[in-house]
Amino acid sequence: MHTAADTGHHGATDRSWPALAWEERPWRSTLPADLLSPSARDALRQPYRAAVTLPIADLDVRLPRTAAAAAEDASAAIRDFDAESAGDVVPFAAILLRSESASSSQIENLTSGAKQIALAELGEDTRRNAMQVVGNVHAMQAAIALSQTIDGQAILAMHRALLEGSDPATAGHWRTEQVWVGGTGYSPHGAAFVAPHPDRVPAAIDDLVAFADRDDIPPLVHAALTHAQFETIHPFPDGNGRTGRALIHALLRRRGLTRSVTVPVSAGLLVDTSAYFDALTAYRAGEPAAIVLELARAAHDAVANGRILLADLRAARDEWRTGIRARSDSSAWPLVDLVLHQPVINTATVQRELGISHTNAMRAIERLVAAGALTEVGGRRRSVLWQSTQVLTALDGFAARAGRRAWQRP
């Protein structure tokens, strides 16, 4: 097994990568017949075509020079960003992971502001989108924690972490029904993509896990192809996109491309979601270079956007530290780093995270309020909360840049 750039002309892709096969399956509609027109009833009596993924575990990965070079350049950018962030790993690892989770959720049209996400983490906001983003944070955390052994159980754990708060019945279980993308909600007929039949999912996942376990493929290429194959298998009734993007980070961490932080590649994918979905479609047609190029492009956008975010946060931290009047052993200093990645706090959070008493937590909070770092706000049930407007503004700015197709890079 080996990985090589195609030695043919500049844009050629080795056709050894398998396009999807297709099979006919019978369809039994559960809709009452009187709700359908005669032509619709006839259509639903016909078999539908479901995808069949072919094994990739032992395939050679051959890419055009352009794709191989793009992956190499993007990998260098990721390594540099990871190294730059390592000195601030305690506050910035958490904030980058949350930003990646929010961007990944936004690809699925689950949009929530930074304040709502922070409130949801405290149990102060129960709006569906915010709670689902928090679930995605948990899935990303699970992906990083389980990255050294990426097997079926690890993937199920990521999915469980993602959905156990919103859909516990399906969280952490392979699907047992047919799923599809596009078309109608009651039949796979006419869908844009019909995933493999559920009885093919276990074997397809076993093959995917064997592919993910390899170490002879460049890490970014490895992550891109694993992700695309996972999205093609679509092994869950919901949450496939978010779990699949968490899987990217598990691969990048296992292969050592990232060591300290989560590079927010979903923020890069969000810049042009049409190109991302088109790349997945091309992958299913036997063109693996497309998703590699797309992930490489997304990585560059993510690093550029992430650098702006971290610069904003470092500037805020420097400003606060200048204004804080406290002894060197005061809890106000570690509270600064806590607020950087938890921009809405209450006293219970400060006590738990810093291991201090309620009295000392209040003193530390008061010092950050005096320095202009925190502002008191009200929570549910008349609870008292404090927020950092500077951090929330920086996070919302990051999200806004990710959601635009074009923005000025430094």
C-alpha positions as a Markdown table, in Angstrom:
| # | Residue | x | y | z |
|---|---|---|---|---|
| 1 | Met | 0.0 | 0.0 | 0.0 |
| 2 | His | 1.3 | 3.4 | -0.8 |
| 3 | Thr | 0.2 | 6.9 | -1.7 |
| 4 | Ala | 1.5 | 8.6 | -4.9 |
| 5 | Ala | 0.8 | 11.6 | -7.0 |
| 6 | Asp | -0.4 | 10.7 | -10.4 |
| 7 | Thr | 2.4 | 10.9 | -13.0 |
| 8 | Gly | 0.0 | 11.7 | -15.8 |
| 9 | His | -1.0 | 15.1 | -17.0 |
| 10 | His | -1.6 | 17.9 | -14.6 |
| 11 | Gly | -5.3 | 17.4 | -13.9 |
| 12 | Ala | -5.8 | 13.6 | -14.4 |
| 13 | Thr | -7.1 | 11.4 | -11.6 |
| 14 | Asp | -6.3 | 7.8 | -11.4 |
| 15 | Arg | -9.6 | 6.0 | -12.1 |
| 16 | Ser | -8.7 | 3.1 | -9.8 |
| 17 | Trp | -10.6 | 4.8 | -7.0 |
| 18 | Pro | -14.1 | 3.2 | -7.2 |
| 19 | Ala | -17.2 | 5.1 | -8.1 |
| 20 | Leu | -20.3 | 4.0 | -6.3 |
| 21 | Ala | -22.2 | 0.9 | -7.5 |
| 22 | Trp | -26.0 | 0.9 | -7.3 |
| 23 | Glu | -28.6 | -1.7 | -6.4 |
| 24 | Glu | -32.4 | -1.9 | -6.7 |
| 25 | Arg | -34.4 | -2.3 | -3.5 |
| 26 | Pro | -38.1 | -2.7 | -3.0 |
| 27 | Trp | -40.0 | 0.2 | -1.4 |
| 28 | Arg | -43.0 | -0.2 | 0.9 |
| 29 | Ser | -44.8 | 3.1 | 1.5 |
| 30 | Thr | -46.4 | 3.7 | 4.8 |
| 31 | Leu | -48.5 | 6.6 | 3.5 |
| 32 | Pro | -52.3 | 6.1 | 3.3 |
| 33 | Ala | -53.1 | 5.5 | -0.4 |
| 34 | Asp | -55.9 | 8.2 | -0.4 |
| 35 | Leu | -53.2 | 10.8 | 0.3 |
| 36 | Leu | -51.5 | 10.1 | -3.0 |
| 37 | Ser | -52.4 | 10.7 | -6.6 |
| 38 | Pro | -52.6 | 7.6 | -8.9 |
| 39 | Ser | -49.3 | 8.5 | -10.5 |
| 40 | Ala | -47.6 | 8.9 | -7.1 |
| 41 | Arg | -49.0 | 5.6 | -5.9 |
| 42 | Asp | -47.6 | 3.9 | -9.1 |
| 43 | Ala | -44.2 | 5.5 | -8.5 |
| 44 | Leu | -44.0 | 4.3 | -5.0 |
| 45 | Arg | -44.6 | 0.7 | -6.1 |
| 46 | Gln | -41.4 | 0.8 | -8.1 |
| 47 | Pro | -38.0 | -0.3 | -6.6 |
| 48 | Tyr | -35.6 | 2.5 | -5.7 |
| 49 | Arg | -31.8 | 2.6 | -6.3 |
| 50 | Ala | -29.5 | 2.7 | -3.3 |
| 51 | Ala | -25.8 | 3.3 | -3.3 |
| 52 | Val | -23.3 | 0.5 | -2.7 |
| 53 | Thr | -19.9 | 1.5 | -1.4 |
| 54 | Leu | -17.0 | -0.5 | -2.7 |
| 55 | Pro | -14.1 | -1.5 | -0.3 |
| 56 | Ile | -11.3 | 1.1 | 0.1 |
| 57 | Ala | -9.3 | -0.4 | 3.0 |
| 58 | Asp | -6.4 | -1.6 | 0.9 |
| 59 | Leu | -6.6 | 0.8 | -2.1 |
| 60 | Asp | -3.6 | 2.8 | -3.3 |
| 61 | Val | -4.4 | 6.5 | -3.1 |
| 62 | Arg | -3.3 | 8.3 | -6.3 |
| 63 | Leu | -4.0 | 12.0 | -6.8 |
| 64 | Pro | -3.1 | 14.6 | -9.4 |
| 65 | Arg | -0.1 | 16.7 | -8.6 |
| 66 | Thr | -2.3 | 19.7 | -8.0 |
| 67 | Ala | -4.3 | 17.9 | -5.3 |
| 68 | Ala | -1.2 | 16.3 | -3.6 |
| 69 | Ala | 0.6 | 19.7 | -3.6 |
| 70 | Ala | -2.5 | 21.5 | -2.2 |
| 71 | Ala | -2.8 | 19.0 | 0.6 |
| 72 | Glu | 0.9 | 19.4 | 1.4 |
| 73 | Asp | 0.7 | 23.2 | 1.5 |
| 74 | Ala | -2.5 | 23.1 | 3.7 |
| 75 | Ser | -0.8 | 20.6 | 6.0 |
| 76 | Ala | 2.1 | 23.0 | 6.5 |
| 77 | Ala | -0.4 | 25.8 | 7.3 |
| 78 | Ile | -2.2 | 23.6 | 9.9 |
| 79 | Arg | 1.1 | 22.6 | 11.6 |
| 80 | Asp | 2.2 | 26.2 | 11.8 |
| 81 | Phe | -1.2 | 27.3 | 13.3 |
| 82 | Asp | -1.1 | 24.5 | 15.8 |
| 83 | Ala | 2.4 | 25.4 | 16.9 |
| 84 | Glu | 1.5 | 29.1 | 17.1 |
| 85 | Ser | -1.4 | 28.3 | 19.4 |
| 86 | Ala | 0.4 | 25.8 | 21.6 |
| 87 | Gly | 1.7 | 28.5 | 24.0 |
| 88 | Asp | -1.9 | 29.5 | 24.8 |
| 89 | Val | -3.3 | 26.0 | 24.6 |
| 90 | Val | -5.4 | 26.1 | 27.8 |
| 91 | Pro | -7.8 | 28.9 | 26.8 |
| 92 | Phe | -7.5 | 28.7 | 23.0 |
| 93 | Ala | -7.9 | 24.9 | 22.5 |
| 94 | Ala | -11.4 | 25.2 | 24.1 |
| 95 | Ile | -12.4 | 28.3 | 22.1 |
| 96 | Leu | -11.2 | 26.9 | 18.8 |
| 97 | Leu | -13.0 | 23.6 | 19.4 |
| 98 | Arg | -16.3 | 25.4 | 20.2 |
| 99 | Ser | -15.8 | 27.6 | 17.1 |
| 100 | Glu | -15.3 | 24.5 | 15.0 |
| 101 | Ser | -18.4 | 22.9 | 16.5 |
| 102 | Ala | -20.5 | 26.0 | 15.8 |
| 103 | Ser | -19.3 | 26.2 | 12.2 |
| 104 | Ser | -19.9 | 22.5 | 11.6 |
| 105 | Ser | -23.4 | 22.9 | 13.0 |
| 106 | Gln | -24.0 | 25.9 | 10.7 |
| 107 | Ile | -23.3 | 23.8 | 7.7 |
| 108 | Glu | -26.4 | 21.9 | 8.7 |
| 109 | Asn | -28.3 | 25.2 | 9.1 |
| 110 | Leu | -28.1 | 25.0 | 12.9 |
| 111 | Thr | -27.1 | 28.6 | 13.6 |
| 112 | Ser | -26.7 | 30.1 | 17.1 |
| 113 | Gly | -24.9 | 33.2 | 18.4 |
| 114 | Ala | -21.9 | 32.9 | 20.7 |
| 115 | Lys | -23.9 | 34.2 | 23.7 |
| 116 | Gln | -26.7 | 31.6 | 23.2 |
| 117 | Ile | -24.1 | 28.8 | 23.0 |
| 118 | Ala | -22.3 | 30.0 | 26.1 |
| 119 | Leu | -25.7 | 30.2 | 28.0 |
| 120 | Ala | -26.6 | 26.7 | 26.8 |
| 121 | Glu | -23.4 | 25.4 | 28.2 |
| 122 | Leu | -24.5 | 26.8 | 31.6 |
| 123 | Gly | -28.0 | 25.4 | 31.3 |
| 124 | Glu | -29.3 | 29.0 | 30.9 |
| 125 | Asp | -30.6 | 28.7 | 27.3 |
| 126 | Thr | -32.6 | 25.7 | 26.1 |
| 127 | Arg | -33.2 | 26.8 | 22.5 |
| 128 | Arg | -32.8 | 23.9 | 20.2 |
| 129 | Asn | -30.0 | 25.2 | 18.0 |
| 130 | Ala | -27.8 | 26.3 | 20.9 |
| 131 | Met | -28.3 | 23.0 | 22.6 |
| 132 | Gln | -27.4 | 21.1 | 19.4 |
| 133 | Val | -24.2 | 23.2 | 19.0 |
| 134 | Val | -23.3 | 22.2 | 22.6 |
| 135 | Gly | -23.9 | 18.6 | 21.6 |
| 136 | Asn | -21.5 | 19.1 | 18.7 |
| 137 | Val | -18.9 | 20.4 | 21.2 |
| 138 | His | -19.3 | 17.2 | 23.1 |
| 139 | Ala | -18.9 | 15.2 | 19.9 |
| 140 | Met | -15.7 | 17.0 | 19.0 |
| 141 | Gln | -14.3 | 16.5 | 22.5 |
| 142 | Ala | -15.1 | 12.8 | 22.1 |
| 143 | Ala | -13.4 | 12.7 | 18.7 |
| 144 | Ile | -10.2 | 14.2 | 20.2 |
| 145 | Ala | -10.3 | 12.0 | 23.3 |
| 146 | Leu | -10.8 | 8.8 | 21.2 |
| 147 | Ser | -8.5 | 9.7 | 18.4 |
| 148 | Gln | -5.8 | 7.1 | 19.1 |
| 149 | Thr | -8.3 | 4.3 | 18.4 |
| 150 | Ile | -10.7 | 5.1 | 15.6 |
| 151 | Asp | -13.0 | 2.1 | 15.4 |
| 152 | Gly | -16.7 | 1.5 | 15.2 |
| 153 | Gln | -17.2 | 2.0 | 19.0 |
| 154 | Ala | -15.3 | 5.4 | 18.8 |
| 155 | Ile | -17.6 | 6.6 | 16.0 |
| 156 | Leu | -20.7 | 5.5 | 17.9 |
| 157 | Ala | -19.4 | 7.4 | 21.0 |
| 158 | Met | -18.9 | 10.6 | 18.9 |
| 159 | His | -22.5 | 10.2 | 17.7 |
| 160 | Arg | -23.8 | 9.5 | 21.2 |
| 161 | Ala | -22.1 | 12.6 | 22.5 |
| 162 | Leu | -23.6 | 14.6 | 19.7 |
| 163 | Leu | -27.2 | 13.6 | 20.0 |
| 164 | Glu | -27.8 | 12.1 | 23.5 |
| 165 | Gly | -29.2 | 15.4 | 24.7 |
| 166 | Ser | -31.6 | 15.9 | 21.7 |
| 167 | Asp | -32.3 | 12.5 | 20.3 |
| 168 | Pro | -31.4 | 9.8 | 22.8 |
| 169 | Ala | -33.3 | 7.1 | 21.0 |
| 170 | Thr | -31.0 | 7.1 | 18.0 |
| 171 | Ala | -27.8 | 8.5 | 19.6 |
| 172 | Gly | -24.9 | 6.0 | 19.3 |
| 173 | His | -26.8 | 3.5 | 17.1 |
| 174 | Trp | -26.2 | 2.6 | 13.5 |
| 175 | Arg | -29.3 | 3.3 | 11.5 |
| 176 | Thr | -31.9 | 0.5 | 10.7 |
| 177 | Glu | -33.8 | 2.4 | 8.1 |
| 178 | Gln | -33.1 | 3.7 | 4.6 |
| 179 | Val | -32.0 | 7.4 | 4.4 |
| 180 | Trp | -31.6 | 9.7 | 1.5 |
| 181 | Val | -30.7 | 13.3 | 0.7 |
| 182 | Gly | -33.1 | 15.6 | -1.2 |
| 183 | Gly | -36.4 | 14.6 | -2.8 |
| 184 | Thr | -39.4 | 14.1 | -0.6 |
| 185 | Gly | -39.6 | 13.1 | 3.0 |
| 186 | Tyr | -41.7 | 10.0 | 2.4 |
| 187 | Ser | -39.8 | 8.1 | -0.4 |
| 188 | Pro | -36.2 | 7.8 | -1.7 |
| 189 | His | -37.6 | 7.9 | -5.3 |
| 190 | Gly | -36.2 | 11.0 | -7.0 |
| 191 | Ala | -33.7 | 11.8 | -4.2 |
| 192 | Ala | -30.4 | 13.5 | -5.0 |
| 193 | Phe | -28.5 | 10.7 | -3.1 |
| 194 | Val | -29.7 | 7.5 | -1.6 |
| 195 | Ala | -27.3 | 6.1 | 0.9 |
| 196 | Pro | -26.5 | 2.4 | 1.2 |
| 197 | His | -29.2 | 0.1 | 2.5 |
| 198 | Pro | -29.0 | -0.3 | 6.3 |
| 199 | Asp | -28.0 | -4.0 | 6.1 |
| 200 | Arg | -24.8 | -2.8 | 4.3 |
| 201 | Val | -23.8 | -0.3 | 7.0 |
| 202 | Pro | -21.8 | -2.6 | 9.4 |
| 203 | Ala | -19.5 | -4.1 | 6.7 |
| 204 | Ala | -19.0 | -0.6 | 5.2 |
| 205 | Ile | -18.0 | 0.8 | 8.6 |
| 206 | Asp | -15.6 | -2.1 | 9.1 |
| 207 | Asp | -13.9 | -1.3 | 5.8 |
| 208 | Leu | -13.8 | 2.4 | 6.7 |
| 209 | Val | -12.2 | 1.7 | 10.1 |
| 210 | Ala | -9.5 | -0.4 | 8.4 |
| 211 | Phe | -8.8 | 2.5 | 6.0 |
| 212 | Ala | -8.7 | 5.0 | 8.9 |
| 213 | Asp | -6.2 | 2.8 | 10.7 |
| 214 | Arg | -3.6 | 3.1 | 7.9 |
| 215 | Asp | -0.5 | 5.3 | 8.3 |
| 216 | Asp | 0.8 | 5.3 | 4.7 |
| 217 | Ile | -1.4 | 8.2 | 3.5 |
| 218 | Pro | -0.6 | 11.9 | 4.1 |
| 219 | Pro | -2.7 | 13.0 | 7.0 |
| 220 | Leu | -4.9 | 15.6 | 5.3 |
| 221 | Val | -5.5 | 13.4 | 2.4 |
| 222 | His | -6.3 | 10.5 | 4.8 |
| 223 | Ala | -8.8 | 12.7 | 6.7 |
| 224 | Ala | -10.5 | 14.0 | 3.6 |
| 225 | Leu | -11.0 | 10.5 | 2.1 |
| 226 | Thr | -12.1 | 9.0 | 5.4 |
| 227 | His | -14.6 | 11.8 | 5.8 |
| 228 | Ala | -16.0 | 11.5 | 2.3 |
| 229 | Gln | -16.4 | 7.7 | 2.6 |
| 230 | Phe | -18.2 | 8.1 | 6.0 |
| 231 | Glu | -20.6 | 10.7 | 4.5 |
| 232 | Thr | -21.3 | 8.3 | 1.6 |
| 233 | Ile | -22.1 | 5.4 | 4.0 |
| 234 | His | -24.3 | 7.8 | 6.0 |
| 235 | Pro | -24.5 | 5.3 | 8.9 |
| 236 | Phe | -26.9 | 7.3 | 11.1 |
| 237 | Pro | -30.5 | 8.5 | 10.7 |
| 238 | Asp | -29.3 | 12.0 | 11.7 |
| 239 | Gly | -26.0 | 13.8 | 12.6 |
| 240 | Asn | -23.9 | 12.3 | 9.8 |
| 241 | Gly | -22.4 | 15.6 | 8.7 |
| 242 | Arg | -21.4 | 16.7 | 12.2 |
| 243 | Thr | -20.1 | 13.3 | 13.2 |
| 244 | Gly | -18.2 | 13.0 | 9.9 |
| 245 | Arg | -16.5 | 16.4 | 10.5 |
| 246 | Ala | -15.6 | 15.4 | 14.0 |
| 247 | Leu | -14.0 | 12.3 | 12.4 |
| 248 | Ile | -11.7 | 14.6 | 10.4 |
| 249 | His | -10.3 | 16.0 | 13.7 |
| 250 | Ala | -9.9 | 12.5 | 15.1 |
| 251 | Leu | -7.8 | 11.6 | 12.1 |
| 252 | Leu | -5.7 | 14.8 | 12.1 |
| 253 | Arg | -5.0 | 14.3 | 15.8 |
| 254 | Arg | -4.2 | 10.6 | 15.5 |
| 255 | Arg | -1.8 | 11.2 | 12.6 |
| 256 | Gly | -0.1 | 14.0 | 14.5 |
| 257 | Leu | -1.0 | 16.9 | 12.1 |
| 258 | Thr | -2.6 | 18.7 | 15.0 |
| 259 | Arg | -1.2 | 18.3 | 18.6 |
| 260 | Ser | -2.5 | 21.2 | 20.6 |
| 261 | Val | -5.7 | 22.7 | 19.1 |
| 262 | Thr | -8.6 | 22.0 | 16.8 |
| 263 | Val | -8.1 | 23.8 | 13.6 |
| 264 | Pro | -11.6 | 25.1 | 12.6 |
| 265 | Val | -11.8 | 23.5 | 9.2 |
| 266 | Ser | -15.6 | 23.5 | 9.2 |
| 267 | Ala | -15.4 | 27.3 | 9.2 |
| 268 | Gly | -13.4 | 27.0 | 6.0 |
| 269 | Leu | -15.9 | 24.6 | 4.5 |
| 270 | Leu | -18.7 | 27.0 | 5.5 |
| 271 | Val | -17.2 | 29.8 | 3.2 |
| 272 | Asp | -18.5 | 27.8 | 0.2 |
| 273 | Thr | -20.8 | 25.0 | 1.2 |
| 274 | Ser | -21.8 | 24.4 | -2.4 |
| 275 | Ala | -18.2 | 23.5 | -3.3 |
| 276 | Tyr | -18.0 | 21.2 | -0.3 |
| 277 | Phe | -21.2 | 19.3 | -1.3 |
| 278 | Asp | -20.1 | 19.2 | -4.9 |
| 279 | Ala | -16.8 | 17.6 | -3.8 |
| 280 | Leu | -18.6 | 14.9 | -2.0 |
| 281 | Thr | -20.7 | 14.2 | -5.1 |
| 282 | Ala | -17.5 | 14.0 | -7.2 |
| 283 | Tyr | -16.0 | 11.6 | -4.7 |
| 284 | Arg | -19.0 | 9.3 | -5.1 |
| 285 | Ala | -18.3 | 9.4 | -8.9 |
| 286 | Gly | -14.8 | 8.1 | -8.4 |
| 287 | Glu | -13.0 | 11.4 | -8.2 |
| 288 | Pro | -11.2 | 11.6 | -4.8 |
| 289 | Ala | -9.1 | 14.6 | -5.7 |
| 290 | Ala | -12.1 | 17.0 | -5.3 |
| 291 | Ile | -12.6 | 16.5 | -1.6 |
| 292 | Val | -8.9 | 16.7 | -1.0 |
| 293 | Leu | -8.7 | 20.0 | -2.8 |
| 294 | Glu | -11.8 | 21.2 | -0.9 |
| 295 | Leu | -10.4 | 20.3 | 2.5 |
| 296 | Ala | -7.1 | 21.9 | 1.6 |
| 297 | Arg | -8.8 | 25.1 | 0.6 |
| 298 | Ala | -10.9 | 25.0 | 3.7 |
| 299 | Ala | -7.9 | 24.6 | 5.9 |
| 300 | His | -6.2 | 27.7 | 4.5 |
| 301 | Asp | -9.4 | 29.7 | 5.1 |
| 302 | Ala | -9.8 | 28.3 | 8.6 |
| 303 | Val | -6.2 | 29.1 | 9.6 |
| 304 | Ala | -6.6 | 32.7 | 8.3 |
| 305 | Asn | -9.9 | 33.2 | 10.1 |
| 306 | Gly | -8.6 | 31.5 | 13.3 |
| 307 | Arg | -5.5 | 33.8 | 13.4 |
| 308 | Ile | -7.8 | 36.8 | 13.4 |
| 309 | Leu | -9.9 | 35.3 | 16.2 |
| 310 | Leu | -6.8 | 34.5 | 18.3 |
| 311 | Ala | -5.4 | 38.0 | 17.7 |
| 312 | Asp | -8.7 | 39.5 | 18.9 |
| 313 | Leu | -8.6 | 37.3 | 22.1 |
| 314 | Arg | -5.0 | 38.0 | 22.8 |
| 315 | Ala | -5.6 | 41.8 | 22.5 |
| 316 | Ala | -8.6 | 41.5 | 24.9 |
| 317 | Arg | -6.5 | 39.5 | 27.4 |
| 318 | Asp | -3.6 | 42.0 | 27.3 |
| 319 | Glu | -6.1 | 44.9 | 27.9 |
| 320 | Trp | -7.6 | 43.1 | 30.9 |
| 321 | Arg | -4.3 | 42.2 | 32.5 |
| 322 | Thr | -3.2 | 45.8 | 32.3 |
| 323 | Gly | -6.4 | 47.0 | 34.1 |
| 324 | Ile | -6.5 | 44.3 | 36.8 |
| 325 | Arg | -5.4 | 45.4 | 40.3 |
| 326 | Ala | -4.6 | 42.3 | 42.2 |
| 327 | Arg | -1.9 | 40.3 | 43.9 |
| 328 | Ser | 0.1 | 37.8 | 41.9 |
| 329 | Asp | -1.6 | 34.9 | 43.7 |
| 330 | Ser | -5.1 | 36.3 | 43.1 |
| 331 | Ser | -7.7 | 34.1 | 41.5 |
| 332 | Ala | -8.4 | 37.0 | 39.1 |
| 333 | Trp | -5.5 | 35.9 | 36.9 |
| 334 | Pro | -6.6 | 32.4 | 36.1 |
| 335 | Leu | -10.1 | 33.7 | 35.8 |
| 336 | Val | -8.9 | 35.7 | 32.8 |
| 337 | Asp | -8.1 | 32.5 | 30.9 |
| 338 | Leu | -11.4 | 31.0 | 32.0 |
| 339 | Val | -13.4 | 33.9 | 30.6 |
| 340 | Leu | -11.5 | 33.6 | 27.2 |
| 341 | His | -13.1 | 30.3 | 26.6 |
| 342 | Gln | -16.2 | 30.6 | 28.8 |
| 343 | Pro | -17.4 | 34.1 | 28.0 |
| 344 | Val | -20.5 | 33.8 | 30.1 |
| 345 | Ile | -20.0 | 32.7 | 33.7 |
| 346 | Asn | -21.7 | 32.3 | 37.0 |
| 347 | Thr | -20.1 | 31.9 | 40.4 |
| 348 | Ala | -20.7 | 28.1 | 40.4 |
| 349 | Thr | -18.7 | 27.8 | 37.2 |
| 350 | Val | -15.8 | 29.9 | 38.6 |
| 351 | Gln | -15.8 | 27.9 | 41.9 |
| 352 | Arg | -15.8 | 24.6 | 40.0 |
| 353 | Glu | -13.2 | 25.5 | 37.3 |
| 354 | Leu | -10.8 | 27.3 | 39.6 |
| 355 | Gly | -11.3 | 25.2 | 42.7 |
| 356 | Ile | -12.1 | 28.2 | 45.0 |
| 357 | Ser | -14.7 | 29.3 | 47.4 |
| 358 | His | -17.8 | 31.4 | 46.6 |
| 359 | Thr | -16.2 | 34.3 | 48.4 |
| 360 | Asn | -13.0 | 34.1 | 46.4 |
| 361 | Ala | -14.9 | 33.6 | 43.2 |
| 362 | Met | -16.9 | 36.8 | 43.8 |
| 363 | Arg | -13.7 | 38.7 | 44.5 |
| 364 | Ala | -12.1 | 37.5 | 41.3 |
| 365 | Ile | -15.2 | 38.4 | 39.3 |
| 366 | Glu | -15.3 | 41.9 | 40.9 |
| 367 | Arg | -11.7 | 42.6 | 39.8 |
| 368 | Leu | -12.5 | 41.6 | 36.2 |
| 369 | Val | -15.6 | 43.8 | 36.3 |
| 370 | Ala | -13.5 | 46.7 | 37.6 |
| 371 | Ala | -11.0 | 46.1 | 34.7 |
| 372 | Gly | -13.8 | 46.2 | 32.1 |
| 373 | Ala | -13.5 | 42.5 | 31.3 |
| 374 | Leu | -16.9 | 41.4 | 32.6 |
| 375 | Thr | -20.4 | 42.9 | 32.7 |
| 376 | Glu | -23.2 | 41.7 | 35.0 |
| 377 | Val | -26.2 | 40.4 | 33.1 |
| 378 | Gly | -29.4 | 38.6 | 34.2 |
| 379 | Gly | -30.0 | 34.9 | 33.6 |
| 380 | Arg | -33.1 | 32.7 | 33.9 |
| 381 | Arg | -34.8 | 32.4 | 37.3 |
| 382 | Arg | -33.2 | 35.7 | 38.3 |
| 383 | Ser | -29.7 | 34.1 | 38.4 |
| 384 | Val | -26.8 | 36.5 | 38.2 |
| 385 | Leu | -24.4 | 36.0 | 35.3 |
| 386 | Trp | -21.4 | 37.9 | 33.9 |
| 387 | Gln | -20.4 | 38.1 | 30.3 |
| 388 | Ser | -17.4 | 39.3 | 28.3 |
| 389 | Thr | -18.7 | 41.4 | 25.5 |
| 390 | Gln | -15.2 | 41.5 | 23.9 |
| 391 | Val | -15.0 | 37.7 | 23.6 |
| 392 | Leu | -18.6 | 37.3 | 22.4 |
| 393 | Thr | -18.0 | 39.9 | 19.7 |
| 394 | Ala | -14.8 | 38.2 | 18.6 |
| 395 | Leu | -16.6 | 34.8 | 18.4 |
| 396 | Asp | -19.5 | 36.3 | 16.4 |
| 397 | Gly | -17.0 | 38.0 | 14.1 |
| 398 | Phe | -15.3 | 34.7 | 13.5 |
| 399 | Ala | -18.7 | 33.1 | 12.6 |
| 400 | Ala | -19.6 | 36.0 | 10.3 |
| 401 | Arg | -16.3 | 35.7 | 8.4 |
| 402 | Ala | -16.8 | 31.9 | 8.1 |
| 403 | Gly | -20.3 | 32.5 | 6.6 |
| 404 | Arg | -19.1 | 34.8 | 3.9 |
| 405 | Arg | -17.7 | 33.6 | 0.6 |
| 406 | Ala | -15.1 | 36.4 | 0.4 |
| 407 | Trp | -13.4 | 38.4 | 3.2 |
| 408 | Gln | -10.1 | 40.2 | 3.5 |
| 409 | Arg | -7.4 | 37.8 | 4.7 |
| 410 | Pro | -4.4 | 39.2 | 6.5 |
